[in-house]
Amino acid sequence: MLAAVVALLCSAAVQAEGAYMGDEIGMMDADGSDDSPFNAGIRAGYTWNSGWGIEAELTGSMTDGDILDRDFSISTQAVYATYRTQGDIYFKGRLGYLNEEVDVEYFGDASDSGASVGVGVGFTLAENISFETEYTLIEEEVDYWSGSLVVRF
């Protein structure tokens, strides 16, 4: 079984070097909220044959969350260094710098910036299309669970 998993992860379908773009959707899981916002976003990046890459990402709330009976939304802008393993099923890690903006009904908005880290799994659907599901730590009290469709150029 272990040999089959290793063979699958190291199959001939390696990640191609080049640029990519993707759409993403997911839930911003905020501690203390009764209902979390649902976000959508875009990402663009470049991956080298070594697996290392760079990625920029923008997200915004499509639906508001609820905290203390107040609507709130979260938007993010981030730049990440990434690493993807090779294979039809691959693992992804990312570490970067993120700016987060939170808008709470009647209280206004606030902004915070800092380090962000994420991990995920990708599945190659076609030669230049893959699906990635990820967990990203936005800040100590906010986690982002997302899925994205990535198209390589």
MDAnalysis code that builds the backbone (N, CA, C; Angstrom):
import MDAnalysis as mda
import numpy as np

u = mda.Universe.empty(459, n_residues=153, atom_resindex=np.repeat(np.arange(153), 3), trajectory=True)
u.add_TopologyAttr("name", ["N", "CA", "C"] * 153)
u.add_TopologyAttr("resid", np.arange(1, 154))
u.add_TopologyAttr("resname", ["MET", "LEU", "ALA", "ALA", "VAL", "VAL", "ALA", "LEU", "LEU", "CYS", "SER", "ALA", "ALA", "VAL", "GLN", "ALA", "GLU", "GLY", "ALA", "TYR", "MET", "GLY", "ASP", "GLU", "ILE", "GLY", "MET", "MET", "ASP", "ALA", "ASP", "GLY", "SER", "ASP", "ASP", "SER", "PRO", "PHE", "ASN", "ALA", "GLY", "ILE", "ARG", "ALA", "GLY", "TYR", "THR", "TRP", "ASN", "SER", "GLY", "TRP", "GLY", "ILE", "GLU", "ALA", "GLU", "LEU", "THR", "GLY", "SER", "MET", "THR", "ASP", "GLY", "ASP", "ILE", "LEU", "ASP", "ARG", "ASP", "PHE", "SER", "ILE", "SER", "THR", "GLN", "ALA", "VAL", "TYR", "ALA", "THR", "TYR", "ARG", "THR", "GLN", "GLY", "ASP", "ILE", "TYR", "PHE", "LYS", "GLY", "ARG", "LEU", "GLY", "TYR", "LEU", "ASN", "GLU", "GLU", "VAL", "ASP", "VAL", "GLU", "TYR", "PHE", "GLY", "ASP", "ALA", "SER", "ASP", "SER", "GLY", "ALA", "SER", "VAL", "GLY", "VAL", "GLY", "VAL", "GLY", "PHE", "THR", "LEU", "ALA", "GLU", "ASN", "ILE", "SER", "PHE", "GLU", "THR", "GLU", "TYR", "THR", "LEU", "ILE", "GLU", "GLU", "GLU", "VAL", "ASP", "TYR", "TRP", "SER", "GLY", "SER", "LEU", "VAL", "VAL", "ARG", "PHE"])
u.atoms.positions = np.array([
    [0.836, -1.189, 0.000],
    [0.000, 0.000, 0.000],
    [0.876, 1.247, 0.000],
    [1.917, 1.268, 0.848],
    [2.823, 2.411, 0.920],
    [3.508, 2.643, -0.422],
    [3.924, 1.575, -1.084],
    [4.577, 1.700, -2.392],
    [3.628, 2.307, -3.416],
    [2.354, 1.945, -3.354],
    [1.371, 2.503, -4.286],
    [1.181, 3.999, -4.054],
    [1.141, 4.422, -2.810],
    [0.995, 5.848, -2.482],
    [2.220, 6.620, -2.963],
    [3.413, 6.103, -2.712],
    [4.649, 6.769, -3.161],
    [4.676, 6.857, -4.677],
    [4.296, 5.791, -5.372],
    [4.280, 5.814, -6.838],
    [3.294, 6.840, -7.366],
    [2.149, 6.967, -6.725],
    [1.144, 7.941, -7.147],
    [1.660, 9.360, -6.965],
    [2.289, 9.633, -5.823],
    [2.793, 10.984, -5.544],
    [3.960, 11.356, -6.449],
    [4.693, 10.382, -6.940],
    [5.873, 10.642, -7.768],
    [5.629, 10.272, -9.222],
    [4.395, 10.270, -9.663],
    [4.078, 9.846, -11.022],
    [4.663, 10.797, -12.053],
    [4.599, 10.402, -13.303],
    [5.196, 11.175, -14.391],
    [4.523, 12.524, -14.585],
    [3.310, 12.686, -14.123],
    [2.607, 13.964, -14.291],
    [3.102, 14.946, -13.234],
    [4.203, 15.584, -13.532],
    [4.794, 16.523, -12.585],
    [4.183, 17.905, -12.788],
    [4.336, 18.737, -11.771],
    [3.849, 20.100, -11.874],
    [4.660, 20.851, -12.921],
    [3.989, 21.474, -13.846],
    [4.676, 22.210, -14.900],
    [5.133, 23.569, -14.386],
    [6.297, 23.979, -14.868],
    [6.779, 25.312, -14.541],
    [5.926, 26.319, -15.291],
    [5.596, 27.410, -14.622],
    [4.868, 28.466, -15.305],
    [3.876, 29.177, -14.427],
    [3.172, 30.104, -15.064],
    [2.201, 30.949, -14.383],
    [0.872, 30.216, -14.224],
    [0.107, 30.640, -13.235],
    [-1.227, 30.084, -13.015],
    [-2.140, 31.138, -12.416],
    [-3.439, 30.907, -12.575],
    [-4.479, 31.727, -11.947],
    [-5.543, 30.789, -11.423],
    [-6.254, 31.251, -10.411],
    [-7.320, 30.426, -9.866],
    [-8.373, 31.232, -9.137],
    [-9.561, 30.668, -9.082],
    [-10.662, 31.211, -8.278],
    [-10.761, 30.361, -7.033],
    [-11.209, 30.948, -5.945],
    [-11.341, 30.184, -4.715],
    [-12.581, 30.612, -3.941],
    [-13.083, 29.681, -3.148],
    [-14.188, 29.970, -2.231],
    [-13.884, 29.255, -0.916],
    [-14.406, 29.801, 0.171],
    [-14.167, 29.159, 1.452],
    [-14.786, 29.905, 2.607],
    [-14.601, 29.364, 3.793],
    [-15.173, 29.925, 5.007],
    [-14.077, 30.502, 5.884],
    [-14.278, 31.749, 6.315],
    [-13.401, 32.382, 7.293],
    [-13.944, 32.010, 8.669],
    [-13.299, 31.101, 9.332],
    [-13.743, 30.594, 10.621],
    [-13.177, 31.492, 11.726],
    [-13.995, 32.427, 12.191],
    [-13.561, 33.387, 13.212],
    [-14.005, 32.919, 14.594],
    [-13.042, 32.836, 15.527],
    [-13.360, 32.445, 16.905],
    [-14.357, 33.431, 17.498],
    [-15.324, 32.915, 18.222],
    [-16.292, 33.757, 18.903],
    [-17.458, 34.192, 18.046],
    [-17.456, 33.837, 16.769],
    [-18.572, 34.244, 15.915],
    [-19.670, 33.187, 15.948],
    [-20.908, 33.657, 15.809],
    [-22.045, 32.749, 15.738],
    [-22.171, 32.158, 14.338],
    [-21.745, 32.927, 13.351],
    [-21.814, 32.517, 11.958],
    [-20.613, 33.130, 11.246],
    [-19.873, 32.339, 10.499],
    [-18.652, 32.817, 9.845],
    [-18.941, 33.327, 8.439],
    [-18.171, 34.328, 7.975],
    [-18.353, 34.816, 6.606],
    [-17.891, 33.791, 5.580],
    [-18.522, 33.818, 4.433],
    [-18.158, 32.966, 3.304],
    [-17.433, 33.851, 2.300],
    [-16.182, 33.542, 1.991],
    [-15.357, 34.389, 1.138],
    [-15.121, 33.774, -0.236],
    [-14.835, 34.643, -1.187],
    [-14.413, 34.242, -2.524],
    [-13.202, 35.084, -2.876],
    [-12.381, 34.554, -3.772],
    [-11.192, 35.311, -4.126],
    [-10.537, 34.806, -5.385],
    [-9.421, 35.459, -5.693],
    [-8.612, 35.065, -6.835],
    [-7.167, 34.932, -6.370],
    [-6.425, 34.101, -7.064],
    [-5.002, 33.972, -6.790],
    [-4.270, 33.856, -8.119],
    [-3.045, 34.318, -8.118],
    [-2.185, 34.213, -9.288],
    [-0.779, 33.945, -8.792],
    [-0.026, 33.184, -9.582],
    [1.321, 32.873, -9.139],
    [2.172, 32.287, -10.226],
    [3.342, 31.890, -9.796],
    [4.306, 31.260, -10.689],
    [5.001, 30.152, -9.914],
    [5.120, 28.976, -10.537],
    [5.813, 27.848, -9.917],
    [6.967, 27.414, -10.814],
    [8.139, 27.177, -10.210],
    [9.285, 26.656, -10.931],
    [9.270, 25.130, -10.858],
    [10.013, 24.482, -11.748],
    [10.075, 23.014, -11.772],
    [10.537, 22.420, -10.451],
    [11.257, 23.186, -9.663],
    [11.722, 22.714, -8.359],
    [10.580, 22.530, -7.365],
    [9.404, 23.095, -7.672],
    [8.259, 23.059, -6.757],
    [8.071, 24.360, -6.008],
    [9.105, 25.183, -5.937],
    [9.014, 26.483, -5.257],
    [8.291, 27.471, -6.145],
    [7.601, 28.415, -5.514],
    [6.879, 29.416, -6.277],
    [6.522, 30.628, -5.448],
    [5.794, 31.528, -6.072],
    [5.298, 32.733, -5.423],
    [3.841, 32.890, -5.816],
    [3.029, 33.410, -4.896],
    [1.588, 33.486, -5.124],
    [1.027, 34.747, -4.472],
    [0.115, 35.426, -5.168],
    [-0.616, 36.557, -4.614],
    [-2.083, 36.166, -4.541],
    [-2.771, 36.635, -3.501],
    [-4.161, 36.234, -3.285],
    [-4.972, 37.402, -2.747],
    [-6.196, 37.562, -3.256],
    [-7.157, 38.552, -2.770],
    [-8.455, 37.832, -2.454],
    [-9.032, 38.073, -1.272],
    [-10.339, 37.500, -0.938],
    [-11.244, 38.571, -0.351],
    [-12.541, 38.347, -0.450],
    [-13.532, 39.237, 0.148],
    [-14.776, 38.451, 0.507],
    [-15.509, 38.932, 1.492],
    [-16.707, 38.221, 1.958],
    [-17.856, 38.362, 0.971],
    [-18.414, 37.224, 0.572],
    [-19.622, 37.202, -0.255],
    [-20.855, 37.272, 0.636],
    [-20.778, 36.634, 1.801],
    [-21.846, 36.724, 2.797],
    [-21.206, 37.110, 4.125],
    [-21.914, 37.908, 4.893],
    [-21.398, 38.355, 6.190],
    [-21.519, 37.265, 7.232],
    [-20.656, 37.352, 8.221],
    [-20.755, 36.512, 9.398],
    [-21.525, 37.255, 10.476],
    [-21.688, 36.635, 11.630],
    [-22.424, 37.241, 12.731],
    [-21.629, 37.062, 14.022],
    [-21.353, 38.167, 14.682],
    [-20.659, 38.132, 15.964],
    [-21.343, 39.126, 16.897],
    [-21.774, 38.647, 18.043],
    [-22.490, 39.478, 19.033],
    [-23.656, 40.228, 18.397],
    [-24.411, 39.522, 17.565],
    [-25.571, 40.073, 16.856],
    [-25.230, 41.222, 15.929],
    [-24.003, 41.253, 15.432],
    [-23.557, 42.263, 14.466],
    [-22.989, 41.547, 13.246],
    [-23.349, 42.034, 12.054],
    [-22.773, 41.498, 10.826],
    [-21.318, 41.921, 10.727],
    [-20.482, 41.026, 10.193],
    [-19.099, 41.396, 9.940],
    [-18.584, 40.702, 8.685],
    [-17.605, 41.337, 8.070],
    [-16.986, 40.776, 6.871],
    [-15.472, 40.871, 7.010],
    [-14.781, 40.015, 6.257],
    [-13.323, 39.977, 6.275],
    [-12.822, 39.974, 4.836],
    [-11.848, 40.816, 4.546],
    [-11.170, 40.764, 3.249],
    [-9.671, 40.665, 3.504],
    [-8.966, 40.003, 2.576],
    [-7.525, 39.800, 2.744],
    [-6.793, 40.073, 1.440],
    [-5.551, 40.495, 1.586],
    [-4.604, 40.633, 0.484],
    [-3.304, 40.011, 0.983],
    [-2.730, 39.097, 0.198],
    [-1.550, 38.380, 0.687],
    [-0.579, 38.054, -0.438],
    [0.681, 37.876, -0.048],
    [1.735, 37.385, -0.928],
    [2.413, 36.236, -0.197],
    [2.574, 35.097, -0.893],
    [3.130, 33.892, -0.275],
    [4.294, 33.329, -1.085],
    [5.248, 32.739, -0.389],
    [6.204, 31.812, -0.990],
    [5.535, 30.447, -0.872],
    [5.562, 29.657, -1.938],
    [4.858, 28.366, -1.945],
    [5.809, 27.227, -2.280],
    [5.380, 26.025, -1.914],
    [6.072, 24.815, -2.343],
    [5.029, 23.742, -2.622],
    [5.115, 23.123, -3.793],
    [4.237, 22.016, -4.173],
    [5.096, 20.788, -4.463],
    [4.671, 19.644, -3.929],
    [5.337, 18.403, -4.288],
    [4.893, 18.028, -5.698],
    [5.504, 17.018, -6.271],
    [5.154, 16.600, -7.622],
    [4.185, 15.430, -7.585],
    [3.397, 15.301, -8.631],
    [2.484, 14.178, -8.761],
    [1.067, 14.614, -9.073],
    [0.244, 13.633, -9.403],
    [-1.166, 13.905, -9.690],
    [-1.917, 14.309, -8.425],
    [-1.469, 13.777, -7.300],
    [-1.945, 14.211, -5.987],
    [-0.716, 14.802, -5.309],
    [-0.811, 16.056, -4.886],
    [0.369, 16.726, -4.352],
    [0.015, 17.511, -3.095],
    [1.048, 17.837, -2.344],
    [0.887, 18.638, -1.131],
    [1.433, 20.029, -1.398],
    [0.829, 21.002, -0.733],
    [1.219, 22.400, -0.918],
    [1.413, 23.046, 0.443],
    [2.450, 23.851, 0.544],
    [2.674, 24.658, 1.731],
    [2.898, 26.089, 1.300],
    [2.536, 27.022, 2.156],
    [2.783, 28.423, 1.828],
    [3.015, 29.236, 3.093],
    [3.884, 30.222, 2.965],
    [4.244, 31.109, 4.056],
    [4.375, 32.496, 3.464],
    [3.728, 33.475, 4.108],
    [3.786, 34.810, 3.523],
    [3.335, 35.909, 4.442],
    [3.046, 37.030, 3.808],
    [2.632, 38.253, 4.497],
    [1.215, 38.584, 4.060],
    [0.336, 38.872, 5.025],
    [-1.078, 39.076, 4.750],
    [-1.581, 40.336, 5.429],
    [-2.449, 41.070, 4.738],
    [-3.174, 42.192, 5.320],
    [-4.645, 41.789, 5.401],
    [-5.225, 41.941, 6.577],
    [-6.619, 41.551, 6.818],
    [-7.408, 42.795, 7.211],
    [-8.591, 42.946, 6.615],
    [-9.489, 44.045, 6.957],
    [-10.808, 43.454, 7.436],
    [-11.231, 43.866, 8.630],
    [-12.478, 43.387, 9.225],
    [-13.412, 44.572, 9.362],
    [-14.663, 44.408, 8.919],
    [-15.673, 45.458, 9.023],
    [-16.835, 44.908, 9.858],
    [-17.071, 45.507, 11.032],
    [-18.136, 45.074, 11.935],
    [-19.223, 46.138, 11.950],
    [-20.468, 45.688, 11.724],
    [-21.618, 46.586, 11.687],
    [-21.672, 47.459, 12.946],
    [-21.820, 48.769, 12.760],
    [-21.918, 49.796, 13.805],
    [-20.598, 50.079, 14.527],
    [-19.580, 49.254, 14.333],
    [-18.288, 49.483, 14.994],
    [-17.218, 49.958, 14.022],
    [-17.462, 49.858, 12.732],
    [-16.485, 50.290, 11.738],
    [-15.532, 49.183, 11.347],
    [-14.410, 49.599, 10.773],
    [-13.470, 48.605, 10.281],
    [-12.114, 48.739, 10.964],
    [-11.374, 47.652, 10.890],
    [-10.025, 47.599, 11.449],
    [-9.154, 46.799, 10.492],
    [-7.870, 47.058, 10.545],
    [-6.926, 46.382, 9.668],
    [-5.757, 45.854, 10.484],
    [-5.215, 44.708, 10.054],
    [-4.072, 44.118, 10.725],
    [-3.230, 43.407, 9.673],
    [-1.930, 43.405, 9.847],
    [-1.020, 42.747, 8.919],
    [-0.053, 41.866, 9.680],
    [0.425, 40.823, 9.019],
    [1.403, 39.945, 9.643],
    [1.621, 38.680, 8.859],
    [2.319, 37.757, 9.477],
    [2.641, 36.478, 8.840],
    [1.399, 35.609, 8.710],
    [1.387, 34.804, 7.668],
    [0.310, 33.857, 7.421],
    [0.929, 32.572, 6.896],
    [0.345, 31.437, 7.276],
    [0.862, 30.143, 6.853],
    [-0.307, 29.253, 6.432],
    [-0.060, 28.381, 5.453],
    [-1.115, 27.492, 4.998],
    [-0.580, 26.165, 4.510],
    [-1.445, 25.148, 4.509],
    [-1.132, 23.821, 3.982],
    [-2.326, 23.333, 3.181],
    [-2.053, 22.487, 2.207],
    [-3.141, 21.982, 1.397],
    [-2.774, 20.742, 0.620],
    [-3.767, 20.236, -0.100],
    [-3.620, 19.077, -0.973],
    [-4.203, 19.458, -2.321],
    [-3.508, 19.079, -3.391],
    [-3.977, 19.353, -4.739],
    [-4.215, 18.074, -5.511],
    [-5.116, 18.150, -6.479],
    [-5.479, 17.015, -7.318],
    [-5.454, 17.472, -8.770],
    [-4.621, 16.856, -9.598],
    [-4.550, 17.209, -11.010],
    [-5.780, 16.642, -11.714],
    [-6.548, 17.528, -12.363],
    [-7.754, 17.115, -13.069],
    [-7.501, 16.945, -14.563],
    [-6.608, 17.767, -15.103],
    [-6.205, 17.708, -16.512],
    [-4.777, 18.234, -16.584],
    [-4.191, 18.234, -17.765],
    [-2.789, 18.630, -17.901],
    [-2.509, 20.002, -17.290],
    [-3.433, 20.950, -17.424],
    [-3.187, 22.299, -16.914],
    [-4.232, 22.774, -15.907],
    [-5.022, 21.855, -15.364],
    [-6.072, 22.224, -14.397],
    [-5.952, 21.351, -13.153],
    [-6.015, 21.994, -11.997],
    [-5.989, 21.232, -10.745],
    [-6.956, 21.848, -9.740],
    [-7.329, 21.039, -8.773],
    [-8.179, 21.490, -7.665],
    [-7.343, 21.419, -6.402],
    [-7.347, 22.495, -5.614],
    [-6.599, 22.530, -4.367],
    [-7.544, 22.845, -3.212],
    [-7.395, 22.122, -2.131],
    [-8.131, 22.408, -0.907],
    [-7.098, 22.761, 0.158],
    [-7.375, 23.850, 0.906],
    [-6.345, 24.372, 1.802],
    [-6.904, 24.851, 3.139],
    [-6.007, 24.869, 4.112],
    [-6.225, 25.529, 5.393],
    [-5.181, 26.637, 5.493],
    [-5.627, 27.861, 5.811],
    [-4.706, 28.987, 5.982],
    [-4.981, 29.666, 7.312],
    [-3.942, 29.878, 8.075],
    [-4.042, 30.639, 9.312],
    [-3.937, 32.114, 8.949],
    [-5.060, 32.820, 9.066],
    [-5.097, 34.248, 8.744],
    [-4.501, 35.044, 9.899],
    [-4.946, 34.738, 11.079],
    [-4.406, 35.309, 12.313],
    [-4.775, 34.369, 13.440],
    [-4.397, 34.702, 14.656],
    [-4.613, 33.808, 15.799],
    [-6.067, 33.370, 15.945],
    [-7.009, 34.244, 15.599],
    [-8.430, 33.934, 15.816],
    [-9.221, 33.689, 14.534],
    [-8.561, 33.654, 13.380],
    [-9.263, 33.458, 12.110],
    [-8.543, 32.405, 11.272],
    [-9.292, 31.367, 10.881],
    [-8.809, 30.299, 10.004],
    [-9.602, 30.360, 8.703],
    [-8.954, 30.084, 7.588],
    [-9.615, 30.097, 6.285],
    [-9.543, 28.699, 5.681],
    [-10.703, 28.084, 5.482],
    [-10.823, 26.763, 4.864],
    [-11.338, 26.992, 3.449],
    [-10.546, 26.623, 2.428],
    [-10.918, 26.995, 1.062],
    [-10.667, 25.880, 0.065],
    [-11.285, 26.044, -1.086],
    [-11.056, 25.196, -2.236],
    [-10.862, 26.097, -3.449],
    [-9.985, 25.698, -4.369],
    [-9.735, 26.543, -5.536],
    [-9.513, 25.689, -6.782],
    [-9.901, 26.245, -7.897],
    [-9.650, 25.647, -9.198],
    [-8.525, 26.454, -9.833],
    [-7.414, 25.797, -10.168],
    [-6.210, 26.471, -10.648],
    [-5.968, 26.080, -12.108],
    [-5.740, 27.086, -12.945],
    [-5.439, 26.876, -14.367],
    [-4.021, 27.362, -14.631],
    [-3.194, 26.483, -15.196],
    [-1.792, 26.808, -15.516],
    [-1.671, 27.240, -16.968],
    [-0.776, 28.184, -17.220],
    [-0.561, 28.698, -18.576],
    [0.729, 28.171, -19.167],
])
